[in-house]
Amino acid sequence: MSSDDASATDVVYLVPVLPLTDRTDGLPLATARLHGRPLFTHAVRTLHDAGGAEVLVTAPLHGAAAVRDELDDDPRATVVEDGETLGQALLSVLSLEASGASDEPLLVVHDPRCPLVPAAFVRDVVARADAGDAGVVVGTRPMTDTVKSVVDGVVQRTVDRERLVVLASPLVMRLAVLRRLAGRPQLAECADLDDVVSFARAAGVSVEWVPAPGLAWRVDDAAGVSVLESVTDGGNRPRQ
């Protein structure tokens, strides 16, 4: 949504820089570098391109200074020193936003581990959330791994991949939905998007899955970042 569109629903844009680590070397994934820049800076730029005149960036206290340094030349990004988990980051957003509006703003959460999500897709997910009835709307990619069911420690049959999705980004919900989830202490324990979506579903919140473009897939390690570099050009933009 554009900030200069008077009819647009208010939108709060958030990039959470979480201490989620590369499973191979233990380094924070959000600070891994793609084309020389941390993943979270790519996510911030995407939200700016999607219409976010102001973007909140939450960071753990011990890493906030480094995050602020990387964003020093971006006056439209505000770093909030809170958020060891995504749940804590979401609670920080609530503490900054006034409640009681007749039409609560939408919250757009962009996972830095999906740094090449196109801005047009973010706008599409926001529009779906604004127009639809689902409590949470989230981008997904098809499951490509083979998944087996396990019962009492024994591997059983192969699960049909057509019934499964992998979370990508962004996740969009109204702040009113987040306030409802915040009434449960387990929210603060949600580490990332997967946990938040599972928690929302368990709380009875409806979830809409939106198929995301190929470049929206989430990286889990440094090798994944290298693959992203191989499919993008030197200008840091996805090939069309």
QUIZIKA-V833294 format. One record per residue. N is the residue number from 0. RES is the residue in three letters. PSI is psi in whole degrees, -180 to 180 (999 if undefined). D_CENTER is the distance of its C-alpha to the mean C-alpha in Angstrom with 2 decimals. Layout:
BEGIN
N&RES&PSI&D_CENTER, N&RES&PSI&D_CENTER
END
This chain:
BEGIN
0&MET&138&16.92, 1&SER&138&19.39, 2&SER&-17&20.47, 3&ASP&11&24.04, 4&ASP&108&24.01, 5&ALA&-24&25.95, 6&SER&-5&25.17, 7&ALA&145&21.39, 8&THR&142&19.53, 9&ASP&139&18.22, 10&VAL&134&14.51, 11&VAL&125&12.68, 12&TYR&132&9.95, 13&LEU&132&7.87, 14&VAL&110&6.72, 15&PRO&120&7.29, 16&VAL&100&9.81, 17&LEU&154&10.68, 18&PRO&42&14.01, 19&LEU&130&12.89, 20&THR&157&15.73, 21&ASP&126&17.11, 22&ARG&-12&19.26, 23&THR&-39&22.11, 24&ASP&-1&22.61, 25&GLY&7&20.60, 26&LEU&147&19.04, 27&PRO&127&15.59, 28&LEU&-38&13.30, 29&ALA&-21&11.23, 30&THR&1&14.78, 31&ALA&150&16.05, 32&ARG&130&17.60, 33&LEU&118&17.30, 34&HIS&39&20.42, 35&GLY&-1&21.20, 36&ARG&142&18.12, 37&PRO&148&15.32, 38&LEU&-37&12.03, 39&PHE&-27&10.41, 40&THR&-33&13.16, 41&HIS&-41&12.37, 42&ALA&-41&8.86, 43&VAL&-44&10.92, 44&ARG&-38&13.55, 45&THR&-43&11.61, 46&LEU&-36&10.77, 47&HIS&-46&14.44, 48&ASP&-28&15.59, 49&ALA&-9&13.88, 50&GLY&4&15.91, 51&GLY&94&14.35, 52&ALA&-32&17.59, 53&GLU&135&16.12, 54&VAL&127&12.75, 55&LEU&137&12.28, 56&VAL&111&11.38, 57&THR&145&11.86, 58&ALA&146&13.67, 59&PRO&148&16.11, 60&LEU&-42&19.59, 61&HIS&-14&21.07, 62&GLY&2&18.66, 63&ALA&-37&18.22, 64&ALA&-43&21.30, 65&ALA&-39&20.18, 66&VAL&-44&16.86, 67&ARG&-39&19.05, 68&ASP&-42&21.51, 69&GLU&-27&19.16, 70&LEU&15&18.23, 71&ASP&-30&21.83, 72&ASP&12&22.64, 73&ASP&94&19.88, 74&PRO&-11&21.29, 75&ARG&1&18.50, 76&ALA&128&15.97, 77&THR&122&16.66, 78&VAL&128&16.02, 79&VAL&123&16.13, 80&GLU&78&17.71, 81&ASP&141&16.22, 82&GLY&71&13.64, 83&GLU&-22&14.83, 84&THR&165&12.39, 85&LEU&-37&9.19, 86&GLY&-43&11.92, 87&GLN&-38&13.94, 88&ALA&-41&11.41, 89&LEU&-39&11.15, 90&LEU&-34&14.93, 91&SER&-40&15.32, 92&VAL&-44&13.87, 93&LEU&-37&16.40, 94&SER&-20&19.10, 95&LEU&-19&18.69, 96&GLU&132&18.75, 97&ALA&145&22.09, 98&SER&171&22.55, 99&GLY&0&25.16, 100&ALA&149&24.36, 101&SER&-31&25.76, 102&ASP&93&22.61, 103&GLU&142&19.58, 104&PRO&160&16.87, 105&LEU&145&13.64, 106&LEU&124&10.44, 107&VAL&117&7.54, 108&VAL&119&4.19, 109&HIS&114&2.98, 110&ASP&120&2.90, 111&PRO&-20&6.64, 112&ARG&-2&7.99, 113&CYS&65&7.63, 114&PRO&-17&9.65, 115&LEU&21&11.85, 116&VAL&126&10.09, 117&PRO&144&12.97, 118&ALA&-34&13.00, 119&ALA&-35&15.22, 120&PHE&-39&12.80, 121&VAL&-46&10.36, 122&ARG&-38&13.69, 123&ASP&-44&14.72, 124&VAL&-39&11.97, 125&VAL&-44&12.66, 126&ALA&-40&16.33, 127&ARG&-43&16.18, 128&ALA&-37&14.69, 129&ASP&-35&17.34, 130&ALA&-22&20.11, 131&GLY&-176&19.53, 132&ASP&-7&20.21, 133&ALA&143&17.26, 134&GLY&-33&15.71, 135&VAL&135&12.21, 136&VAL&130&11.24, 137&VAL&142&8.70, 138&GLY&144&9.10, 139&THR&161&11.15, 140&ARG&156&13.63, 141&PRO&149&17.12, 142&MET&128&18.22, 143&THR&-18&20.59, 144&ASP&155&21.75, 145&THR&129&24.81, 146&VAL&130&24.16, 147&LYS&145&27.11, 148&SER&147&27.75, 149&VAL&128&29.34, 150&VAL&121&31.91, 151&ASP&40&33.62, 152&GLY&2&32.62, 153&VAL&126&34.07, 154&VAL&129&32.13, 155&GLN&-139&32.78, 156&ARG&165&32.02, 157&THR&133&29.31, 158&VAL&138&26.57, 159&ASP&116&26.27, 160&ARG&-23&23.14, 161&GLU&-18&23.32, 162&ARG&0&22.29, 163&LEU&154&19.10, 164&VAL&162&15.63, 165&VAL&130&12.91, 166&LEU&141&9.27, 167&ALA&-119&7.44, 168&SER&151&4.85, 169&PRO&177&4.64, 170&LEU&132&5.56, 171&VAL&134&8.63, 172&MET&159&11.44, 173&ARG&149&14.53, 174&LEU&-26&15.21, 175&ALA&-38&18.23, 176&VAL&-42&16.34, 177&LEU&-39&14.50, 178&ARG&-37&18.02, 179&ARG&-45&19.37, 180&LEU&-33&17.06, 181&ALA&-15&17.81, 182&GLY&-6&21.40, 183&ARG&129&20.92, 184&PRO&-19&21.00, 185&GLN&-17&18.90, 186&LEU&-42&15.62, 187&ALA&-22&15.99, 188&GLU&-8&16.34, 189&CYS&117&12.99, 190&ALA&-40&11.73, 191&ASP&-168&8.25, 192&LEU&-41&6.42, 193&ASP&-46&9.84, 194&ASP&-42&11.79, 195&VAL&-43&10.41, 196&VAL&-44&11.06, 197&SER&-41&14.35, 198&PHE&-43&15.27, 199&ALA&-44&14.84, 200&ARG&-41&16.97, 201&ALA&-27&19.47, 202&ALA&3&19.83, 203&GLY&13&20.80, 204&VAL&131&17.85, 205&SER&144&17.80, 206&VAL&132&14.87, 207&GLU&128&14.96, 208&TRP&132&13.77, 209&VAL&117&13.59, 210&PRO&127&14.72, 211&ALA&156&12.79, 212&PRO&163&14.98, 213&GLY&-39&15.99, 214&LEU&0&14.37, 215&ALA&-1&10.82, 216&TRP&153&11.47, 217&ARG&136&9.85, 218&VAL&142&12.35, 219&ASP&-8&13.81, 220&ASP&177&16.58, 221&ALA&-32&18.51, 222&ALA&-38&20.17, 223&GLY&-36&17.06, 224&VAL&-40&16.64, 225&SER&-38&20.32, 226&VAL&-42&19.92, 227&LEU&-40&17.44, 228&GLU&-33&20.07, 229&SER&-19&22.71, 230&VAL&10&21.33, 231&THR&162&20.74, 232&ASP&178&23.50, 233&GLY&-15&24.60, 234&GLY&10&23.20, 235&ASN&12&19.59, 236&ARG&145&19.18, 237&PRO&145&18.77, 238&ARG&138&22.18, 239&GLN&999&22.86
END
